[in-house]
Amino acid sequence: MNDPLVLCESDRHVYKWPELSVELTSFNEKNKEVSAYIKWLTNKEHPERWRIFDHGRLNLSVSPTRDTKIKKFHASVRTPDLGFEEWESRLIYLTDKSLQQYKNRSEPEEDVREIEFDRSQPASLLEPLIASEDITMLFAAPAAGKSMLSTAMALSLSTGLDLLGTTPVKEVNCLYLDWEDSRSTFRMRCESLLDGFNRYHLTSHPMPAEALWYKRMSASITDEKDVIKEIIKRREVGCLFVDSLSLAGGDPNDVHNALSASQAIREFGIPTVILHHMSKAASQSATPDPYGSVFNTAAPRLAWSLAKHQEEGAEDGMIQLTNYKSNRSKKFPTRVLEINYTNDTLGNLSGVYYKQGSVMDFVEVNNMPAKKMTVREAIYLVLRDDPDHYSIEGLCTPVSELLGQDYGEEHIRVELDRGRTKGEFRVAKTVGRKNYWTIVKDEKEEDLP
């Protein structure tokens, strides 16, 4: 028996014997069992025509079970005529190799001096909302606007338009995997976002051509993993959207589901945005958490919680994005986007437009309690949301109102000095003996409307 070609992935190994046009795939479960299915070419002149013979997941580590499988392969007229002993040797080879590979699947140790980190690459794909690699999570209560916001992200990346007040670092093809809505709903959202942007800016940007792809989903993301990988490769996808985790991965309270879904997503090897839910009770908490197991937030390197305010029947609303987790940089300031919705004469959504809003306005309309930020974060938001420069004395009132309790000049002065040391604040001007402060902005922040 010649050694096969072997393809190793996290949860399966594929063994191919090209000379016999036979492929055996093993599935490793719980680090002790190996199961398999077999397929072979029906016509060597057409190598894409594979036929699956058997897909039952039986434990091949147990000899009686393996013998039963071999007899089934050997007796069938539909399988290659290899003989009982040949089938046996191949399945034993598969079982032993798979168990060995699975038990030793971790990567070897490395000298840290030989590990490279490319600092020339930006940390964000869509600053600061989407990380440039790995997984970003966006979670919110039902009907908070997750799907519309993620559609705007995908459309922005695939067109280069600043639909959310920030220009993408680069244009990339996007794939939107949707377990929740229909293809026509996604198209309606895209049209509405483009129409809103074009009307506001007096432009006529068209729908992106072969840059934004949509796939309606039903099976789990682990079951569809191979199909998704093929689409990513064929469509040269640079960012993936998963709407939403509960339906893509299964019960979010199950640790196995959480880990399996995140592992499958990481195998895609591209930046991915996951949409997830939180309960209504959690949305009222001062520190809202995503629904389900804590392992749902273990994989994402960046996570945002989303809260929405819109009066019933109103055309305008606001959403607040709070940085829940940031593994590869300091946490980002809270952001607020104002939204304008337009319906056509038949009541269908026809226009959506996002623009930068004020955190203080969001806090006020929601009657939010004092909490949710530190004094330095409050100072940052006051300075960011108002073009006028503030003195220490002038900051006391808006910061106190934002946090719901009084803060004096000495407290404000200490936080400003700490923020200046960290590169967050600077003195914009001095009048007499009084300093007027502003935030330190990077180039992209300077361009924000």
Contacts in CASP RR format, 6 or more apart in sequence:
PFRMAT RR
TARGET T0000
AUTHOR 0000-0000-0000
METHOD contacts of the structure
MODEL  1
MNDPLVLCESDRHVYKWPELSVELTSFNEKNKEVSAYIKWLTNKEHPERW
RIFDHGRLNLSVSPTRDTKIKKFHASVRTPDLGFEEWESRLIYLTDKSLQ
QYKNRSEPEEDVREIEFDRSQPASLLEPLIASEDITMLFAAPAAGKSMLS
TAMALSLSTGLDLLGTTPVKEVNCLYLDWEDSRSTFRMRCESLLDGFNRY
HLTSHPMPAEALWYKRMSASITDEKDVIKEIIKRREVGCLFVDSLSLAGG
DPNDVHNALSASQAIREFGIPTVILHHMSKAASQSATPDPYGSVFNTAAP
RLAWSLAKHQEEGAEDGMIQLTNYKSNRSKKFPTRVLEINYTNDTLGNLS
GVYYKQGSVMDFVEVNNMPAKKMTVREAIYLVLRDDPDHYSIEGLCTPVS
ELLGQDYGEEHIRVELDRGRTKGEFRVAKTVGRKNYWTIVKDEKEEDLP
1 86 0 8 1.000
1 89 0 8 1.000
1 90 0 8 1.000
1 93 0 8 1.000
2 17 0 8 1.000
2 19 0 8 1.000
4 15 0 8 1.000
4 16 0 8 1.000
4 17 0 8 1.000
4 24 0 8 1.000
4 93 0 8 1.000
5 15 0 8 1.000
5 16 0 8 1.000
5 17 0 8 1.000
5 18 0 8 1.000
6 13 0 8 1.000
6 14 0 8 1.000
6 15 0 8 1.000
6 16 0 8 1.000
6 97 0 8 1.000
7 13 0 8 1.000
7 14 0 8 1.000
7 16 0 8 1.000
8 101 0 8 1.000
8 105 0 8 1.000
9 267 0 8 1.000
10 105 0 8 1.000
10 263 0 8 1.000
10 267 0 8 1.000
11 27 0 8 1.000
11 28 0 8 1.000
11 222 0 8 1.000
11 260 0 8 1.000
11 263 0 8 1.000
12 25 0 8 1.000
12 26 0 8 1.000
12 27 0 8 1.000
12 28 0 8 1.000
13 25 0 8 1.000
13 26 0 8 1.000
13 28 0 8 1.000
13 94 0 8 1.000
13 97 0 8 1.000
13 98 0 8 1.000
13 101 0 8 1.000
13 102 0 8 1.000
14 23 0 8 1.000
14 24 0 8 1.000
14 25 0 8 1.000
14 26 0 8 1.000
15 23 0 8 1.000
15 24 0 8 1.000
15 25 0 8 1.000
15 26 0 8 1.000
15 90 0 8 1.000
15 93 0 8 1.000
15 94 0 8 1.000
15 97 0 8 1.000
16 22 0 8 1.000
16 23 0 8 1.000
17 23 0 8 1.000
17 90 0 8 1.000
20 40 0 8 1.000
20 80 0 8 1.000
20 82 0 8 1.000
21 40 0 8 1.000
21 41 0 8 1.000
21 44 0 8 1.000
21 80 0 8 1.000
22 38 0 8 1.000
22 40 0 8 1.000
22 80 0 8 1.000
22 82 0 8 1.000
22 90 0 8 1.000
23 38 0 8 1.000
23 39 0 8 1.000
23 40 0 8 1.000
23 50 0 8 1.000
24 36 0 8 1.000
24 37 0 8 1.000
24 38 0 8 1.000
24 90 0 8 1.000
24 91 0 8 1.000
24 94 0 8 1.000
25 36 0 8 1.000
25 37 0 8 1.000
25 38 0 8 1.000
25 39 0 8 1.000
26 34 0 8 1.000
26 35 0 8 1.000
26 36 0 8 1.000
26 60 0 8 1.000
26 94 0 8 1.000
26 95 0 8 1.000
26 98 0 8 1.000
27 34 0 8 1.000
27 35 0 8 1.000
27 36 0 8 1.000
27 57 0 8 1.000
28 34 0 8 1.000
28 98 0 8 1.000
28 99 0 8 1.000
28 101 0 8 1.000
28 102 0 8 1.000
29 35 0 8 1.000
29 57 0 8 1.000
31 102 0 8 1.000
31 103 0 8 1.000
32 61 0 8 1.000
32 99 0 8 1.000
33 59 0 8 1.000
33 60 0 8 1.000
33 61 0 8 1.000
34 59 0 8 1.000
34 60 0 8 1.000
34 61 0 8 1.000
34 94 0 8 1.000
34 95 0 8 1.000
34 98 0 8 1.000
34 99 0 8 1.000
35 56 0 8 1.000
35 57 0 8 1.000
35 58 0 8 1.000
35 59 0 8 1.000
35 60 0 8 1.000
36 57 0 8 1.000
36 58 0 8 1.000
36 60 0 8 1.000
36 69 0 8 1.000
36 91 0 8 1.000
36 94 0 8 1.000
37 52 0 8 1.000
37 53 0 8 1.000
37 54 0 8 1.000
37 55 0 8 1.000
37 56 0 8 1.000
37 57 0 8 1.000
38 52 0 8 1.000
38 53 0 8 1.000
38 54 0 8 1.000
38 73 0 8 1.000
38 79 0 8 1.000
39 50 0 8 1.000
39 51 0 8 1.000
39 52 0 8 1.000
39 53 0 8 1.000
40 50 0 8 1.000
40 51 0 8 1.000
40 53 0 8 1.000
40 79 0 8 1.000
40 80 0 8 1.000
41 47 0 8 1.000
41 49 0 8 1.000
41 50 0 8 1.000
41 51 0 8 1.000
42 49 0 8 1.000
42 50 0 8 1.000
42 51 0 8 1.000
43 49 0 8 1.000
53 73 0 8 1.000
53 76 0 8 1.000
53 78 0 8 1.000
53 79 0 8 1.000
54 69 0 8 1.000
54 72 0 8 1.000
54 73 0 8 1.000
58 65 0 8 1.000
58 68 0 8 1.000
58 69 0 8 1.000
59 65 0 8 1.000
60 66 0 8 1.000
60 69 0 8 1.000
60 91 0 8 1.000
60 94 0 8 1.000
60 95 0 8 1.000
61 95 0 8 1.000
61 99 0 8 1.000
66 88 0 8 1.000
66 91 0 8 1.000
66 92 0 8 1.000
66 95 0 8 1.000
67 88 0 8 1.000
69 91 0 8 1.000
70 84 0 8 1.000
70 87 0 8 1.000
70 88 0 8 1.000
70 91 0 8 1.000
71 84 0 8 1.000
73 79 0 8 1.000
73 82 0 8 1.000
73 87 0 8 1.000
74 82 0 8 1.000
74 83 0 8 1.000
74 84 0 8 1.000
74 87 0 8 1.000
82 90 0 8 1.000
121 132 0 8 1.000
122 132 0 8 1.000
122 169 0 8 1.000
123 131 0 8 1.000
123 132 0 8 1.000
123 328 0 8 1.000
123 329 0 8 1.000
124 130 0 8 1.000
124 131 0 8 1.000
124 132 0 8 1.000
124 169 0 8 1.000
125 131 0 8 1.000
125 132 0 8 1.000
125 157 0 8 1.000
125 168 0 8 1.000
125 169 0 8 1.000
125 170 0 8 1.000
125 172 0 8 1.000
125 239 0 8 1.000
125 271 0 8 1.000
126 153 0 8 1.000
126 156 0 8 1.000
126 157 0 8 1.000
126 164 0 8 1.000
126 166 0 8 1.000
126 168 0 8 1.000
126 169 0 8 1.000
127 166 0 8 1.000
127 169 0 8 1.000
127 444 0 8 1.000
128 166 0 8 1.000
128 323 0 8 1.000
128 332 0 8 1.000
129 136 0 8 1.000
129 153 0 8 1.000
129 164 0 8 1.000
129 166 0 8 1.000
129 304 0 8 1.000
129 321 0 8 1.000
130 136 0 8 1.000
130 153 0 8 1.000
130 157 0 8 1.000
130 239 0 8 1.000
130 271 0 8 1.000
130 273 0 8 1.000
130 302 0 8 1.000
131 271 0 8 1.000
131 301 0 8 1.000
131 302 0 8 1.000
131 328 0 8 1.000
132 169 0 8 1.000
132 271 0 8 1.000
133 271 0 8 1.000
133 301 0 8 1.000
134 266 0 8 1.000
134 271 0 8 1.000
134 272 0 8 1.000
134 299 0 8 1.000
134 300 0 8 1.000
134 301 0 8 1.000
135 262 0 8 1.000
135 265 0 8 1.000
135 266 0 8 1.000
135 271 0 8 1.000
135 272 0 8 1.000
135 273 0 8 1.000
135 274 0 8 1.000
135 299 0 8 1.000
135 300 0 8 1.000
135 301 0 8 1.000
135 302 0 8 1.000
136 271 0 8 1.000
136 272 0 8 1.000
136 273 0 8 1.000
136 274 0 8 1.000
136 300 0 8 1.000
136 301 0 8 1.000
136 302 0 8 1.000
136 303 0 8 1.000
136 304 0 8 1.000
137 245 0 8 1.000
137 273 0 8 1.000
137 274 0 8 1.000
137 275 0 8 1.000
137 276 0 8 1.000
137 290 0 8 1.000
137 296 0 8 1.000
137 297 0 8 1.000
137 300 0 8 1.000
137 302 0 8 1.000
137 303 0 8 1.000
137 304 0 8 1.000
137 324 0 8 1.000
137 325 0 8 1.000
138 146 0 8 1.000
138 149 0 8 1.000
138 150 0 8 1.000
138 273 0 8 1.000
138 274 0 8 1.000
138 275 0 8 1.000
138 276 0 8 1.000
138 303 0 8 1.000
138 304 0 8 1.000
138 306 0 8 1.000
139 146 0 8 1.000
139 275 0 8 1.000
139 276 0 8 1.000
139 277 0 8 1.000
139 278 0 8 1.000
139 290 0 8 1.000
139 291 0 8 1.000
139 303 0 8 1.000
139 304 0 8 1.000
139 305 0 8 1.000
139 306 0 8 1.000
139 324 0 8 1.000
140 146 0 8 1.000
140 277 0 8 1.000
140 278 0 8 1.000
140 283 0 8 1.000
140 305 0 8 1.000
140 306 0 8 1.000
140 307 0 8 1.000
140 308 0 8 1.000
141 277 0 8 1.000
141 278 0 8 1.000
141 279 0 8 1.000
141 280 0 8 1.000
141 282 0 8 1.000
141 283 0 8 1.000
141 307 0 8 1.000
142 277 0 8 1.000
142 280 0 8 1.000
143 308 0 8 1.000
144 283 0 8 1.000
144 306 0 8 1.000
144 307 0 8 1.000
144 308 0 8 1.000
144 319 0 8 1.000
145 306 0 8 1.000
145 308 0 8 1.000
145 319 0 8 1.000
146 243 0 8 1.000
146 244 0 8 1.000
146 275 0 8 1.000
146 306 0 8 1.000
147 180 0 8 1.000
147 181 0 8 1.000
147 189 0 8 1.000
147 243 0 8 1.000
147 275 0 8 1.000
148 189 0 8 1.000
148 193 0 8 1.000
148 352 0 8 1.000
149 164 0 8 1.000
149 306 0 8 1.000
149 319 0 8 1.000
150 176 0 8 1.000
150 241 0 8 1.000
150 243 0 8 1.000
150 273 0 8 1.000
150 275 0 8 1.000
151 176 0 8 1.000
151 186 0 8 1.000
151 189 0 8 1.000
151 190 0 8 1.000
151 193 0 8 1.000
152 163 0 8 1.000
152 164 0 8 1.000
152 193 0 8 1.000
152 352 0 8 1.000
152 354 0 8 1.000
153 164 0 8 1.000
153 241 0 8 1.000
153 273 0 8 1.000
154 174 0 8 1.000
154 176 0 8 1.000
154 212 0 8 1.000
154 239 0 8 1.000
154 241 0 8 1.000
155 161 0 8 1.000
155 163 0 8 1.000
155 190 0 8 1.000
155 193 0 8 1.000
155 194 0 8 1.000
155 208 0 8 1.000
155 212 0 8 1.000
156 162 0 8 1.000
156 163 0 8 1.000
156 164 0 8 1.000
156 168 0 8 1.000
157 168 0 8 1.000
157 171 0 8 1.000
157 172 0 8 1.000
157 174 0 8 1.000
157 239 0 8 1.000
158 171 0 8 1.000
158 172 0 8 1.000
158 173 0 8 1.000
158 174 0 8 1.000
158 208 0 8 1.000
158 211 0 8 1.000
158 212 0 8 1.000
159 171 0 8 1.000
159 205 0 8 1.000
159 208 0 8 1.000
159 211 0 8 1.000
159 212 0 8 1.000
160 167 0 8 1.000
160 168 0 8 1.000
160 171 0 8 1.000
161 197 0 8 1.000
161 205 0 8 1.000
162 168 0 8 1.000
163 193 0 8 1.000
163 197 0 8 1.000
163 354 0 8 1.000
164 337 0 8 1.000
164 354 0 8 1.000
165 337 0 8 1.000
165 354 0 8 1.000
165 355 0 8 1.000
165 356 0 8 1.000
165 448 0 8 1.000
165 449 0 8 1.000
166 444 0 8 1.000
166 448 0 8 1.000
167 444 0 8 1.000
167 447 0 8 1.000
171 211 0 8 1.000
172 237 0 8 1.000
172 238 0 8 1.000
172 239 0 8 1.000
173 210 0 8 1.000
173 211 0 8 1.000
173 212 0 8 1.000
173 213 0 8 1.000
173 235 0 8 1.000
173 236 0 8 1.000
173 237 0 8 1.000
173 238 0 8 1.000
173 239 0 8 1.000
174 211 0 8 1.000
174 212 0 8 1.000
174 213 0 8 1.000
174 237 0 8 1.000
174 238 0 8 1.000
174 239 0 8 1.000
174 240 0 8 1.000
174 241 0 8 1.000
175 213 0 8 1.000
175 214 0 8 1.000
175 215 0 8 1.000
175 228 0 8 1.000
175 231 0 8 1.000
175 232 0 8 1.000
175 235 0 8 1.000
175 237 0 8 1.000
175 239 0 8 1.000
175 240 0 8 1.000
175 241 0 8 1.000
176 186 0 8 1.000
176 212 0 8 1.000
176 213 0 8 1.000
176 214 0 8 1.000
176 215 0 8 1.000
176 241 0 8 1.000
176 243 0 8 1.000
177 215 0 8 1.000
177 217 0 8 1.000
177 221 0 8 1.000
177 228 0 8 1.000
177 240 0 8 1.000
177 241 0 8 1.000
177 242 0 8 1.000
177 243 0 8 1.000
177 248 0 8 1.000
178 186 0 8 1.000
178 214 0 8 1.000
178 215 0 8 1.000
178 216 0 8 1.000
178 217 0 8 1.000
178 243 0 8 1.000
179 217 0 8 1.000
179 218 0 8 1.000
179 243 0 8 1.000
179 244 0 8 1.000
179 247 0 8 1.000
179 248 0 8 1.000
180 243 0 8 1.000
180 244 0 8 1.000
180 247 0 8 1.000
181 243 0 8 1.000
182 216 0 8 1.000
183 214 0 8 1.000
183 216 0 8 1.000
186 214 0 8 1.000
187 214 0 8 1.000
188 348 0 8 1.000
188 349 0 8 1.000
189 349 0 8 1.000
189 352 0 8 1.000
190 207 0 8 1.000
190 212 0 8 1.000
191 207 0 8 1.000
191 350 0 8 1.000
191 351 0 8 1.000
192 342 0 8 1.000
192 349 0 8 1.000
192 350 0 8 1.000
192 351 0 8 1.000
192 352 0 8 1.000
193 351 0 8 1.000
193 352 0 8 1.000
193 353 0 8 1.000
194 205 0 8 1.000
194 206 0 8 1.000
194 207 0 8 1.000
195 342 0 8 1.000
195 350 0 8 1.000
195 351 0 8 1.000
195 352 0 8 1.000
196 340 0 8 1.000
196 342 0 8 1.000
196 351 0 8 1.000
196 352 0 8 1.000
196 353 0 8 1.000
197 203 0 8 1.000
197 205 0 8 1.000
197 353 0 8 1.000
198 204 0 8 1.000
198 205 0 8 1.000
199 351 0 8 1.000
199 353 0 8 1.000
200 353 0 8 1.000
200 355 0 8 1.000
210 235 0 8 1.000
213 231 0 8 1.000
213 235 0 8 1.000
213 237 0 8 1.000
215 228 0 8 1.000
215 231 0 8 1.000
217 224 0 8 1.000
217 247 0 8 1.000
217 248 0 8 1.000
220 248 0 8 1.000
220 249 0 8 1.000
220 250 0 8 1.000
220 261 0 8 1.000
221 228 0 8 1.000
221 242 0 8 1.000
221 248 0 8 1.000
221 249 0 8 1.000
221 261 0 8 1.000
221 264 0 8 1.000
221 265 0 8 1.000
222 249 0 8 1.000
222 260 0 8 1.000
222 261 0 8 1.000
222 264 0 8 1.000
225 264 0 8 1.000
225 267 0 8 1.000
228 240 0 8 1.000
228 268 0 8 1.000
229 267 0 8 1.000
229 268 0 8 1.000
231 237 0 8 1.000
232 238 0 8 1.000
232 240 0 8 1.000
232 268 0 8 1.000
232 270 0 8 1.000
237 270 0 8 1.000
238 270 0 8 1.000
238 271 0 8 1.000
239 270 0 8 1.000
239 271 0 8 1.000
239 272 0 8 1.000
239 273 0 8 1.000
240 265 0 8 1.000
240 268 0 8 1.000
240 270 0 8 1.000
240 271 0 8 1.000
240 272 0 8 1.000
240 273 0 8 1.000
241 272 0 8 1.000
241 273 0 8 1.000
241 275 0 8 1.000
242 248 0 8 1.000
242 265 0 8 1.000
242 272 0 8 1.000
242 273 0 8 1.000
242 274 0 8 1.000
242 275 0 8 1.000
243 275 0 8 1.000
244 274 0 8 1.000
244 275 0 8 1.000
244 276 0 8 1.000
244 277 0 8 1.000
245 252 0 8 1.000
245 261 0 8 1.000
245 274 0 8 1.000
245 275 0 8 1.000
245 276 0 8 1.000
245 277 0 8 1.000
245 296 0 8 1.000
246 252 0 8 1.000
246 276 0 8 1.000
246 277 0 8 1.000
246 291 0 8 1.000
248 261 0 8 1.000
249 257 0 8 1.000
249 258 0 8 1.000
249 260 0 8 1.000
249 261 0 8 1.000
250 257 0 8 1.000
250 261 0 8 1.000
251 257 0 8 1.000
252 258 0 8 1.000
252 276 0 8 1.000
252 277 0 8 1.000
252 290 0 8 1.000
252 291 0 8 1.000
252 292 0 8 1.000
252 293 0 8 1.000
252 296 0 8 1.000
253 292 0 8 1.000
253 293 0 8 1.000
254 293 0 8 1.000
255 293 0 8 1.000
255 295 0 8 1.000
257 293 0 8 1.000
258 292 0 8 1.000
258 293 0 8 1.000
258 295 0 8 1.000
258 296 0 8 1.000
258 298 0 8 1.000
258 299 0 8 1.000
259 295 0 8 1.000
262 295 0 8 1.000
262 298 0 8 1.000
262 299 0 8 1.000
265 272 0 8 1.000
265 274 0 8 1.000
265 299 0 8 1.000
266 299 0 8 1.000
274 300 0 8 1.000
276 290 0 8 1.000
276 291 0 8 1.000
276 296 0 8 1.000
277 290 0 8 1.000
277 291 0 8 1.000
278 288 0 8 1.000
278 289 0 8 1.000
278 290 0 8 1.000
278 291 0 8 1.000
278 305 0 8 1.000
279 291 0 8 1.000
282 288 0 8 1.000
282 289 0 8 1.000
282 291 0 8 1.000
283 307 0 8 1.000
286 369 0 8 1.000
286 371 0 8 1.000
286 372 0 8 1.000
287 372 0 8 1.000
288 305 0 8 1.000
288 307 0 8 1.000
289 297 0 8 1.000
290 296 0 8 1.000
290 297 0 8 1.000
290 303 0 8 1.000
297 303 0 8 1.000
297 324 0 8 1.000
297 325 0 8 1.000
300 325 0 8 1.000
301 325 0 8 1.000
301 326 0 8 1.000
301 327 0 8 1.000
301 328 0 8 1.000
302 323 0 8 1.000
302 325 0 8 1.000
302 326 0 8 1.000
302 327 0 8 1.000
302 328 0 8 1.000
303 323 0 8 1.000
303 324 0 8 1.000
303 325 0 8 1.000
303 326 0 8 1.000
304 321 0 8 1.000
304 322 0 8 1.000
304 323 0 8 1.000
304 324 0 8 1.000
305 321 0 8 1.000
305 322 0 8 1.000
305 324 0 8 1.000
306 319 0 8 1.000
306 320 0 8 1.000
306 321 0 8 1.000
306 322 0 8 1.000
307 319 0 8 1.000
307 320 0 8 1.000
307 322 0 8 1.000
307 362 0 8 1.000
307 366 0 8 1.000
308 317 0 8 1.000
308 318 0 8 1.000
308 319 0 8 1.000
308 320 0 8 1.000
309 317 0 8 1.000
309 318 0 8 1.000
309 319 0 8 1.000
309 320 0 8 1.000
309 362 0 8 1.000
309 365 0 8 1.000
309 366 0 8 1.000
310 316 0 8 1.000
310 317 0 8 1.000
310 318 0 8 1.000
310 339 0 8 1.000
311 317 0 8 1.000
315 340 0 8 1.000
315 341 0 8 1.000
315 342 0 8 1.000
316 338 0 8 1.000
316 339 0 8 1.000
316 340 0 8 1.000
316 341 0 8 1.000
317 338 0 8 1.000
317 339 0 8 1.000
317 340 0 8 1.000
317 341 0 8 1.000
318 336 0 8 1.000
318 337 0 8 1.000
318 338 0 8 1.000
318 339 0 8 1.000
318 357 0 8 1.000
318 361 0 8 1.000
318 362 0 8 1.000
318 365 0 8 1.000
319 336 0 8 1.000
319 337 0 8 1.000
319 339 0 8 1.000
320 334 0 8 1.000
320 335 0 8 1.000
320 336 0 8 1.000
320 359 0 8 1.000
320 362 0 8 1.000
321 334 0 8 1.000
321 335 0 8 1.000
321 336 0 8 1.000
321 337 0 8 1.000
322 334 0 8 1.000
322 372 0 8 1.000
323 331 0 8 1.000
323 332 0 8 1.000
323 333 0 8 1.000
323 334 0 8 1.000
326 332 0 8 1.000
333 377 0 8 1.000
333 380 0 8 1.000
333 381 0 8 1.000
333 384 0 8 1.000
334 359 0 8 1.000
334 373 0 8 1.000
334 377 0 8 1.000
334 381 0 8 1.000
335 356 0 8 1.000
335 359 0 8 1.000
336 356 0 8 1.000
336 357 0 8 1.000
336 358 0 8 1.000
336 359 0 8 1.000
336 361 0 8 1.000
336 362 0 8 1.000
337 354 0 8 1.000
337 355 0 8 1.000
337 356 0 8 1.000
337 357 0 8 1.000
338 354 0 8 1.000
338 355 0 8 1.000
338 356 0 8 1.000
338 357 0 8 1.000
339 352 0 8 1.000
339 353 0 8 1.000
339 354 0 8 1.000
340 351 0 8 1.000
340 352 0 8 1.000
340 353 0 8 1.000
340 355 0 8 1.000
341 349 0 8 1.000
341 351 0 8 1.000
341 352 0 8 1.000
342 349 0 8 1.000
342 350 0 8 1.000
342 351 0 8 1.000
342 352 0 8 1.000
343 349 0 8 1.000
343 350 0 8 1.000
344 350 0 8 1.000
355 449 0 8 1.000
356 448 0 8 1.000
356 449 0 8 1.000
357 385 0 8 1.000
358 385 0 8 1.000
359 381 0 8 1.000
359 385 0 8 1.000
359 402 0 8 1.000
360 381 0 8 1.000
360 382 0 8 1.000
360 385 0 8 1.000
360 398 0 8 1.000
360 401 0 8 1.000
360 402 0 8 1.000
362 368 0 8 1.000
363 402 0 8 1.000
369 404 0 8 1.000
370 403 0 8 1.000
370 404 0 8 1.000
370 405 0 8 1.000
371 403 0 8 1.000
373 381 0 8 1.000
373 402 0 8 1.000
373 403 0 8 1.000
375 399 0 8 1.000
375 403 0 8 1.000
375 407 0 8 1.000
375 411 0 8 1.000
375 412 0 8 1.000
375 415 0 8 1.000
376 415 0 8 1.000
376 418 0 8 1.000
376 419 0 8 1.000
376 424 0 8 1.000
378 399 0 8 1.000
378 402 0 8 1.000
378 403 0 8 1.000
379 395 0 8 1.000
379 399 0 8 1.000
379 412 0 8 1.000
379 415 0 8 1.000
379 416 0 8 1.000
379 425 0 8 1.000
380 424 0 8 1.000
380 425 0 8 1.000
380 439 0 8 1.000
381 402 0 8 1.000
382 390 0 8 1.000
382 395 0 8 1.000
382 398 0 8 1.000
382 399 0 8 1.000
382 402 0 8 1.000
383 389 0 8 1.000
383 390 0 8 1.000
383 395 0 8 1.000
383 425 0 8 1.000
383 437 0 8 1.000
383 438 0 8 1.000
383 439 0 8 1.000
384 439 0 8 1.000
386 398 0 8 1.000
389 428 0 8 1.000
389 429 0 8 1.000
389 436 0 8 1.000
389 437 0 8 1.000
389 438 0 8 1.000
390 398 0 8 1.000
390 436 0 8 1.000
390 437 0 8 1.000
391 434 0 8 1.000
391 435 0 8 1.000
391 436 0 8 1.000
391 437 0 8 1.000
392 409 0 8 1.000
392 412 0 8 1.000
392 413 0 8 1.000
392 416 0 8 1.000
392 435 0 8 1.000
392 437 0 8 1.000
393 409 0 8 1.000
393 434 0 8 1.000
395 412 0 8 1.000
395 416 0 8 1.000
395 437 0 8 1.000
396 406 0 8 1.000
396 407 0 8 1.000
396 408 0 8 1.000
396 409 0 8 1.000
396 412 0 8 1.000
399 407 0 8 1.000
399 412 0 8 1.000
400 406 0 8 1.000
400 407 0 8 1.000
400 408 0 8 1.000
416 425 0 8 1.000
416 437 0 8 1.000
419 425 0 8 1.000
420 426 0 8 1.000
420 427 0 8 1.000
423 440 0 8 1.000
424 439 0 8 1.000
424 440 0 8 1.000
425 437 0 8 1.000
425 438 0 8 1.000
425 439 0 8 1.000
425 440 0 8 1.000
426 437 0 8 1.000
426 438 0 8 1.000
426 439 0 8 1.000
426 440 0 8 1.000
427 435 0 8 1.000
427 436 0 8 1.000
427 437 0 8 1.000
427 438 0 8 1.000
428 436 0 8 1.000
428 437 0 8 1.000
428 438 0 8 1.000
429 435 0 8 1.000
429 436 0 8 1.000
430 436 0 8 1.000
END
